[in-house]
């Protein structure tokens, strides 16, 4: 096993003999054997052990065992006393989750303080299979089948290709002692129940069941990576940016095979879960225009021909613009404020505005539009509710809360980014123009 281990860490560039690492060591079979393998591979390391105080004298015995083992191998060792149950209660999390948070946070502190290259963990092939099945039982997507990574950030798992059986054989052949954790024999925890009651039956289905499972998971992992690359290309080709929002054509997505999965992978980084993504897909399929979905940070609107996604609108406080101002900074864009002489070519782009300066009263105010707001759009004779104006322009529901207005002496001079008011337009009599030009 030593030669296989050395070949593995070399071929994957997992560990560098010129660097020093931190070995997370419980005192059990896996971490002690990993430490022995590291010594034989001449990988420098220090030792870290957490006493979680969950098994009384047995926990203290584990700590003493690791102390003696580290000393006999001339290894610098670090020990942490954790009040795990108290932390779990205070944090409103399970004991297992509390222990996980405690150890990983402390491991990283030691690594950082000691300027060590990485944290070496003793997860092996059987742990990997258990992790994948636990992910499946929780309801995972394809990435849940990846299991644990051999290297992610500072965490390194060099034993993943090796089974517990191989590790036990190595320990017995080399007369290596270790500590047994009595809690590993209990089936109260899901992982232990899976390990002792369920997986042995699955492995017993045929002599090569375990090997076939590992091979299947590797192929699925490779398939997932291929999908990830194709998905990135799909995102670039199909997701459009529109004034602070993203949009996706409904006809385009509904013609795609696996549309529900594409929607989920697009939306998950914006806080939407798989159930919401499925509901969104069903609403799109049923053409439920106007339907709104929200995550903690974003809002999604199914419009007529597009899906719109935007950040949840933050409260906006009105802005005062003095006559001396040269910039208007809004949450999603910025405008230059210019004063120019008349006679120039009119900028008719809807995002910009040219107003008759002499008709304006400073300070001007920028605020969100409100229900009941009215103005006379450029080219019209009578006033119109802004709510109706936005409907006429087919502005998606998701974008309406983002719309702001420019006020002069109580009158709306410009629905920003859409239309100026007719009374504020430039005419042949205009001497000076106030020009809002989007940067």
SULDAWO-V979085 format. One record per residue. N is the residue number from 1. SS is DSSP state (~ for helix, > for strand, _ for the rest). PSI is psi in degrees with one decimal (none if undefined). D_LAST is the distance of its C-alpha to the last C-alpha in whole Angstrom. Layout:
BEGIN
<<N SS PSI D_LAST> <N SS PSI D_LAST>>
END
This chain:
BEGIN
<<1 _ -30.1 64> <2 ~ -47.6 63> <3 ~ -41.3 62> <4 ~ -39.9 60> <5 ~ -47.3 58> <6 ~ -40.9 58> <7 ~ -40.6 57> <8 ~ -51.1 54> <9 ~ -26.0 52> <10 ~ -44.8 52> <11 ~ -30.8 51> <12 _ 0.2 48> <13 _ 44.1 48> <14 _ -37.4 48> <15 _ 143.4 50> <16 _ 118.7 50> <17 _ -15.7 53> <18 _ -2.3 52> <19 _ 161.6 50> <20 > 137.4 51> <21 > 174.8 50> <22 > 119.6 51> <23 > 119.5 53> <24 > 114.4 53> <25 _ 113.7 57> <26 _ -21.7 58> <27 _ -4.9 62> <28 _ 177.5 62> <29 ~ -49.6 63> <30 ~ -50.2 60> <31 ~ -33.7 58> <32 ~ -43.9 62> <33 ~ -37.4 62> <34 ~ -41.8 58> <35 ~ -41.6 59> <36 ~ -38.1 62> <37 ~ -39.8 61> <38 ~ -40.1 58> <39 ~ -44.9 61> <40 ~ -28.9 63> <41 _ -2.1 59> <42 _ 44.0 59> <43 _ 116.0 56> <44 > 138.7 55> <45 > 157.8 54> <46 > 166.6 55> <47 > 140.4 56> <48 > 129.7 54> <49 > 134.1 56> <50 > 126.9 55> <51 > 106.9 58> <52 _ -6.7 57> <53 _ 43.5 60> <54 _ -14.9 61> <55 _ 28.7 64> <56 _ -127.0 66> <57 ~ -27.9 69> <58 ~ -40.4 67> <59 ~ -41.6 64> <60 ~ -35.1 65> <61 ~ -37.3 67> <62 ~ -45.2 64> <63 ~ -44.3 63> <64 ~ -39.8 66> <65 ~ -45.4 66> <66 ~ -39.0 63> <67 ~ -48.0 64> <68 ~ -41.2 67> <69 ~ -45.7 66> <70 ~ -42.6 63> <71 ~ -42.1 66> <72 ~ -21.9 68> <73 _ 11.8 65> <74 _ 45.3 64> <75 _ 135.1 60> <76 _ 131.8 58> <77 > 146.0 58> <78 > 137.8 56> <79 > 140.4 57> <80 > 130.7 55> <81 > 115.9 57> <82 _ 136.0 55> <83 _ 77.8 56> <84 ~ -46.9 54> <85 ~ -42.7 56> <86 ~ -43.1 55> <87 ~ -38.9 51> <88 ~ -43.7 51> <89 ~ -46.9 52> <90 ~ -34.7 50> <91 ~ -4.4 47> <92 _ 46.2 48> <93 _ 168.2 48> <94 _ 162.0 51> <95 ~ -41.3 53> <96 ~ -45.3 52> <97 ~ -37.6 49> <98 ~ -45.5 49> <99 ~ -39.8 51> <100 ~ -48.1 49> <101 ~ -42.3 46> <102 ~ -49.9 48> <103 ~ -42.5 49> <104 ~ -37.1 46> <105 ~ -42.1 44> <106 ~ -41.0 47> <107 ~ -45.6 47> <108 ~ -36.1 44> <109 ~ -45.9 45> <110 ~ -45.9 48> <111 ~ -45.4 46> <112 ~ -46.9 43> <113 ~ -36.1 46> <114 ~ -1.3 48> <115 _ 47.1 45> <116 _ 157.1 47> <117 _ -35.8 45> <118 _ 174.8 45> <119 > 119.5 47> <120 > 124.6 50> <121 _ 150.3 51> <122 _ 23.9 54> <123 _ 137.1 53> <124 _ -171.7 55> <125 ~ -42.2 56> <126 ~ -39.2 57> <127 ~ -38.9 55> <128 ~ -46.5 52> <129 ~ -44.0 54> <130 ~ -42.7 54> <131 ~ -42.7 50> <132 ~ -43.1 50> <133 ~ -37.4 52> <134 ~ -40.3 51> <135 ~ -42.0 47> <136 ~ -40.6 49> <137 ~ -26.8 51> <138 ~ -16.0 48> <139 _ 73.3 46> <140 _ 162.4 44> <141 _ -167.3 42> <142 ~ -29.6 42> <143 ~ -22.7 41> <144 ~ -19.7 44> <145 ~ -7.7 46> <146 ~ -29.4 45> <147 _ -152.0 46> <148 _ 141.6 46> <149 _ 146.2 44> <150 _ -32.5 46> <151 > 122.1 44> <152 > 113.1 40> <153 _ -125.4 39> <154 _ -0.6 42> <155 > 129.6 44> <156 > 130.6 47> <157 _ 85.9 49> <158 _ -4.7 52> <159 _ 3.7 55> <160 _ -31.3 53> <161 _ -7.3 55> <162 _ 137.7 58> <163 _ 163.7 60> <164 ~ -35.8 62> <165 ~ -43.3 65> <166 ~ -40.2 64> <167 ~ -41.6 63> <168 ~ -42.1 67> <169 ~ -43.0 69> <170 ~ -43.9 67> <171 ~ -44.4 68> <172 ~ -40.2 71> <173 ~ -32.3 72> <174 _ 11.6 71> <175 _ 47.5 73> <176 _ 127.2 69> <177 _ 158.0 70> <178 _ 172.4 67> <179 _ 137.3 66> <180 _ 131.4 67> <181 _ 111.3 64> <182 ~ -27.2 66> <183 ~ -20.7 63> <184 ~ -17.1 62> <185 ~ -15.9 66> <186 _ 148.9 65> <187 _ 23.4 63> <188 _ -36.5 61> <189 _ 148.3 58> <190 ~ -43.1 56> <191 ~ -43.1 56> <192 ~ -39.2 60> <193 ~ -41.8 61> <194 ~ -43.3 59> <195 ~ -42.9 61> <196 ~ -31.4 64> <197 ~ -34.6 65> <198 ~ -54.5 62> <199 ~ -36.7 61> <200 ~ -35.9 65> <201 ~ -39.5 66> <202 ~ -43.3 63> <203 ~ -29.0 64> <204 _ -4.3 68> <205 _ -39.2 67> <206 _ 164.7 67> <207 _ -24.6 68> <208 _ 19.7 65> <209 ~ -48.2 63> <210 ~ -44.8 61> <211 ~ -42.0 60> <212 ~ -36.2 59> <213 ~ -47.6 56> <214 ~ -45.5 55> <215 ~ -40.1 54> <216 ~ -43.6 53> <217 ~ -37.5 50> <218 ~ -40.7 49> <219 ~ -40.5 49> <220 ~ -37.6 47> <221 ~ -43.0 45> <222 ~ -39.1 44> <223 ~ -41.7 43> <224 ~ -39.8 41> <225 ~ -38.2 39> <226 ~ -43.3 39> <227 ~ -41.9 38> <228 ~ -42.8 35> <229 ~ -42.8 34> <230 ~ -34.8 34> <231 ~ -42.3 32> <232 ~ -40.2 29> <233 ~ -39.8 29> <234 ~ -41.8 29> <235 ~ -48.3 26> <236 ~ -34.4 24> <237 ~ -23.8 26> <238 ~ -24.0 26> <239 _ 120.0 23> <240 > 147.7 20> <241 > 128.1 17> <242 > 97.6 15> <243 _ 58.5 13> <244 _ -4.2 14> <245 > 164.8 18> <246 > 152.6 20> <247 > 153.2 22> <248 > 129.0 26> <249 > 126.7 27> <250 ~ -46.5 31> <251 ~ -36.6 33> <252 ~ -44.9 32> <253 ~ -34.6 33> <254 ~ -13.3 36> <255 _ -3.3 37> <256 _ 137.6 37> <257 _ 135.6 40> <258 _ 33.3 39> <259 ~ -40.8 37> <260 ~ -39.8 37> <261 ~ -39.6 37> <262 ~ -42.7 34> <263 ~ -43.6 32> <264 ~ -47.3 34> <265 ~ -28.7 33> <266 ~ -44.4 29> <267 ~ -17.3 29> <268 ~ -33.2 31> <269 ~ -5.8 29> <270 ~ 17.5 27> <271 _ 3.3 31> <272 _ 135.1 32> <273 _ 178.7 36> <274 ~ -36.4 38> <275 ~ -43.1 40> <276 ~ -42.7 37> <277 ~ -39.0 35> <278 ~ -41.3 39> <279 ~ -39.4 38> <280 ~ -45.5 35> <281 ~ -44.0 36> <282 ~ -38.1 39> <283 ~ -38.4 37> <284 ~ -44.1 35> <285 ~ -35.4 39> <286 _ -0.4 40> <287 _ 47.4 37> <288 _ 73.1 36> <289 _ 136.8 33> <290 _ -8.8 32> <291 _ 138.2 33> <292 > 138.0 31> <293 > 145.2 32> <294 > 143.4 30> <295 _ -170.1 31> <296 _ -23.0 30> <297 _ -15.2 27> <298 > 161.6 25> <299 > 138.2 26> <300 > 134.8 27> <301 > 125.6 28> <302 > 110.9 30> <303 _ -164.0 28> <304 _ -56.2 30> <305 _ 0.5 29> <306 > 157.6 27> <307 > 130.6 27> <308 > 135.9 24> <309 > 130.7 23> <310 > 157.0 21> <311 > 148.5 21> <312 _ 134.9 24> <313 _ 123.1 22> <314 _ 153.2 22> <315 _ 137.3 23> <316 _ 121.8 20> <317 _ 138.3 22> <318 _ 144.2 21> <319 > 135.3 18> <320 > 133.6 19> <321 > 113.9 17> <322 _ 164.6 19> <323 _ -20.4 19> <324 _ -7.3 18> <325 _ 144.2 15> <326 _ -1.2 12> <327 > 146.4 10> <328 > 112.0 10> <329 > 116.9 10> <330 > 162.7 11> <331 _ -33.5 13> <332 _ 0.1 11> <333 > 175.9 8> <334 > 141.9 6> <335 > 140.9 5> <336 > 141.1 6> <337 > 112.5 10> <338 > 145.9 12> <339 > 114.3 16> <340 > 159.5 17> <341 > 153.9 20> <342 _ 170.7 21> <343 _ -8.8 23> <344 _ 163.2 19> <345 _ 132.7 19> <346 _ 131.1 17> <347 _ 108.1 14> <348 _ 4.0 16> <349 _ 132.7 13> <350 _ -22.0 14> <351 _ -20.4 10> <352 _ 170.1 10> <353 > 135.0 13> <354 > 115.4 15> <355 > 150.6 18> <356 > 111.1 21> <357 ~ -37.6 20> <358 ~ -17.4 24> <359 ~ -5.6 25> <360 _ 148.6 22> <361 _ 122.1 24> <362 _ 153.0 23> <363 _ 145.7 22> <364 > 158.4 20> <365 > 137.3 20> <366 > 126.7 17> <367 > 169.6 20> <368 > 146.4 21> <369 _ 154.6 22> <370 _ 154.6 26> <371 _ 135.5 29> <372 _ -16.5 31> <373 _ 136.8 27> <374 > 155.4 28> <375 > 166.0 26> <376 _ 104.2 26> <377 > 148.9 24> <378 _ 128.8 23> <379 _ -3.4 26> <380 _ 162.2 29> <381 _ -28.3 31> <382 _ 160.9 32> <383 _ 160.8 30> <384 > 141.4 29> <385 > 138.7 29> <386 ~ -34.9 25> <387 ~ -41.9 27> <388 ~ -37.4 29> <389 ~ -44.0 25> <390 ~ -33.6 24> <391 ~ -44.0 27> <392 ~ -35.8 27> <393 _ -0.8 24> <394 _ 39.7 25> <395 _ 124.7 22> <396 _ 148.7 24> <397 ~ -39.3 25> <398 ~ -25.3 23> <399 ~ -18.5 20> <400 ~ -40.6 22> <401 _ -15.5 22> <402 _ -13.0 18> <403 _ 134.6 18> <404 > 158.6 17> <405 > 151.1 18> <406 > 124.1 18> <407 > 135.3 21> <408 > 115.2 23> <409 _ 43.1 26> <410 _ -6.7 27> <411 > 140.6 25> <412 > 119.2 23> <413 > -22.7 20> <414 > 126.5 18> <415 > 103.0 18> <416 _ 125.1 14> <417 _ -0.2 13> <418 _ -56.0 16> <419 > 139.5 18> <420 > 162.9 18> <421 > 147.4 22> <422 ~ -34.2 24> <423 ~ -22.4 25> <424 ~ 5.0 22> <425 _ 159.9 21> <426 _ 146.9 22> <427 _ -175.8 25> <428 _ -23.3 27> <429 _ -5.8 28> <430 _ 132.8 25> <431 _ -37.2 25> <432 > 140.9 21> <433 > 134.1 18> <434 > 115.2 15> <435 > 115.2 12> <436 > 111.0 9> <437 > 118.0 6> <438 > 129.3 4> <439 _ none 0>>
END
